């Protein structure tokens, strides 16, 4: 049975993912910045209409979506990006180290071939560079960290709201494959960066929401230990 989109913290929602949209979707998150909405990831592509319905059911308009931030270039995270870009003019953001795979529709590096899917070459509107940065939305901001390992251009995002630090960690668990450009040693360093954030809430890519901070810490450390 499909469940409805859920509010995690004020103005932060999970609108997609297994159980909410389709089974092949990674988690999709929506953040409301005082009337301007930003999405993090977009599922595998088949659930575009479901994502739109979930946005509308929350009382928002997809026309108010300004940006779609892709945590990395895999199909289960980027699949609906071309539809949101074409239908609503949403600007797509990704780290430069994963941008080429998306812009060329590389079936290996986007993992589209793993899903038996096609991903069309898709224009990136903003390429993040460097190790970290901040994206401003009105009076608020969303910070990002380059956290390579799963893919070369993987990023994690976080914001502070209602006295809590919310971390969008996504594919902390991997997997790691040569075809993805994975690097276990870089991943371990990236996980240490995430632990240093001392987040209260983890919005993960496939396995749900973890809180309070002790559970966030335990979740990340468990995977570090697994790959030691």
C-alpha positions in Angstrom: 0.0 0.0 0.0 1.4 3.4 -1.0 1.8 5.9 1.8 1.4 9.6 1.5 4.3 12.1 1.5 5.4 12.9 5.0 6.7 16.0 6.8 10.0 15.3 8.6 10.6 18.7 10.1 8.7 22.0 9.4 8.7 22.5 5.7 10.9 19.5 4.9 9.1 16.5 3.3 9.7 13.1 1.8 7.6 13.0 -1.4 9.1 10.0 -3.1 10.8 6.7 -2.6 9.9 3.0 -2.2 6.4 2.8 -0.6 5.6 6.4 -1.4 6.0 6.4 -5.2 7.6 3.4 -7.0 9.9 0.6 -5.8 12.8 1.7 -8.1 12.8 5.3 -6.7 15.5 6.5 -4.3 14.1 8.9 -1.7 12.9 12.3 -3.0 12.8 15.3 -0.7 11.1 18.6 -0.9 12.1 21.7 1.1 9.9 24.8 1.4 11.9 28.0 1.6 9.2 30.6 2.4 7.2 29.9 -0.7 10.0 28.7 -2.9 10.3 25.0 -3.2 13.5 23.0 -3.9 13.7 19.2 -4.6 16.5 16.9 -3.7 16.6 14.0 -6.2 13.8 12.9 -8.4 13.4 9.1 -8.5 13.9 6.8 -11.4 11.6 8.4 -13.9 8.4 6.4 -13.9 7.0 8.2 -11.0 7.0 11.8 -12.3 3.2 12.1 -12.2 3.1 10.7 -8.7 5.7 13.2 -7.5 3.7 16.0 -9.0 0.5 14.7 -7.2 2.4 14.5 -3.9 3.6 18.0 -4.3 0.1 19.2 -5.0 -1.4 17.2 -2.1 0.9 19.0 0.3 -0.6 22.3 -0.9 2.3 23.3 -3.2 2.4 24.0 -6.9 5.1 22.4 -9.1 5.3 25.7 -10.9 6.9 27.1 -7.7 9.7 24.6 -7.8 12.9 26.5 -8.6 15.7 24.0 -8.3 16.2 20.2 -8.4 19.5 19.2 -6.7 20.8 15.8 -7.7 23.0 14.2 -5.0 24.7 12.1 -7.7 24.2 10.9 -11.2 22.4 7.5 -10.9 19.1 6.9 -12.6 17.2 6.1 -9.4 18.0 9.7 -8.3 17.9 11.6 -11.6 15.2 9.8 -13.6 12.5 12.5 -13.5 14.9 15.4 -13.8 14.3 15.9 -17.6 10.5 15.9 -17.0 10.7 18.6 -14.3 13.0 20.6 -16.4 10.9 20.4 -19.5 7.5 20.7 -17.9 8.1 23.3 -15.2 11.5 24.9 -16.1 13.1 23.6 -12.9 16.9 24.3 -12.8 19.0 21.2 -12.3 22.1 21.3 -10.0 24.7 18.6 -9.6 28.4 18.5 -8.8 30.6 18.9 -11.8 32.3 15.5 -11.3 29.0 13.7 -12.0 27.6 16.3 -14.6 29.1 14.7 -17.7 27.4 11.4 -17.2 24.0 13.2 -16.9 24.6 15.5 -19.9 25.7 12.7 -22.2 23.1 10.2 -20.9 25.9 7.7 -20.2 24.1 4.4 -19.6 26.9 2.9 -17.4 27.8 5.8 -15.2 24.1 6.7 -14.7 23.4 3.0 -13.9 20.5 3.2 -16.4 21.7 0.0 -17.9 21.3 -1.7 -14.5 17.7 -0.7 -14.4 17.0 -1.7 -18.0 16.2 2.0 -18.6 17.2 4.8 -20.9 18.2 8.2 -19.7 18.3 11.1 -22.2 21.1 13.5 -22.3 20.0 16.3 -20.0 21.3 19.8 -19.6 22.7 20.8 -16.2 21.9 24.4 -15.3 24.4 24.7 -12.4 27.5 22.7 -11.7 28.8 22.7 -8.2 32.6 22.9 -7.9 35.0 22.3 -5.0 34.6 20.7 -1.6 31.6 22.6 -0.1 29.3 25.6 -0.6 26.0 27.2 0.2 22.9 27.6 -1.9 20.8 30.6 -0.9 17.0 30.6 -1.1 15.4 33.8 0.2 16.6 34.4 3.7 17.5 30.8 4.2 20.4 28.6 2.9 21.1 25.0 2.1 24.7 23.8 2.5 26.4 21.1 0.5 29.5 18.9 0.9 31.3 17.1 -1.8 31.2 13.5 -0.4 32.8 11.3 -3.1 33.1 7.6 -2.9 29.9 6.0 -4.2 30.4 8.2 -7.3 33.0 10.9 -8.0 30.5 13.7 -7.8 28.4 12.5 -4.8 27.2 15.3 -2.5 25.4 15.5 0.8 23.3 18.5 1.9 22.2 19.9 5.2 20.3 22.7 6.8 19.4 23.8 10.3 15.7 24.2 11.1 13.6 24.3 14.2 16.8 23.7 16.3 17.7 20.6 14.4 20.4 19.8 11.8 18.8 17.8 8.9 21.3 15.9 6.8 20.4 14.6 3.3 23.0 11.9 3.2 21.5 9.7 0.4 23.5 6.6 -0.6 25.7 6.3 2.5 25.6 2.5 2.1 27.1 2.4 -1.4 27.2 0.2 -3.4 30.7 0.5 -4.9 31.5 -0.5 -8.4 34.3 0.3 -10.9 31.8 1.3 -13.5 30.5 4.0 -11.2 34.0 5.4 -10.5 33.6 4.4 -6.9 36.4 4.8 -4.4 36.1 3.2 -0.9 39.0 5.3 0.6 37.4 8.6 -0.5 34.1 7.3 0.8 35.5 6.7 4.3 36.8 10.2 4.4 33.4 11.5 3.2 31.6 9.6 6.0 33.9 11.2 8.6 32.8 14.6 7.2 29.2 13.6 7.8 29.9 12.4 11.3 31.5 15.7 12.1 28.2 17.5 11.2 26.6 15.9 14.3 23.2 15.9 12.5 20.0 15.4 14.4 18.1 13.9 11.5 19.4 11.8 8.6 17.3 11.7 5.4 18.8 8.7 3.7 18.5 7.6 0.1 16.9 4.2 0.4 16.4 3.2 4.0 14.3 6.0 5.5 14.6 8.7 8.2 16.9 8.3 11.1 16.7 10.4 14.3 17.8 11.4 16.9 21.5 12.1 16.5 22.6 8.9 18.2 20.8 6.9 15.5 22.3 9.0 12.8 25.8 8.4 14.2 25.1 4.6 14.6 23.8 4.3 11.0 26.9 5.9 9.5 29.4 4.1 11.7 27.8 0.8 11.0 28.6 1.1 7.3 32.2 2.4 8.0 32.8 -0.7 10.1 31.2 -3.0 7.4 33.8 -1.8 4.9 36.8 -1.8 7.2 
